[in-house]
Amino acid sequence: MTSKELMYVEDALGHEKYFLQKFNETANSLQDAELKSCVAAMADRHQQIFNQLIGLL
């Protein structure tokens, strides 16, 4: 992996970590069960993406 590619993956990891944190915070603050489930599913998807990026390293 080139240094430029590594920088891209590190940047993408930072974005995914941020999205994951915000979706989890939002899901925990919601009262509506259906909306909470939807946001939690988005958090799960960003966790999967984060794990895939870690796998590239």
Secondary structure, DSSP 8 states (H G I E B T S, - for coil): --HHHHHHHHHHHHHHHHHHHHHHHHHHH---HHHHHHHHHHHHHHHHHHHHHHHH-
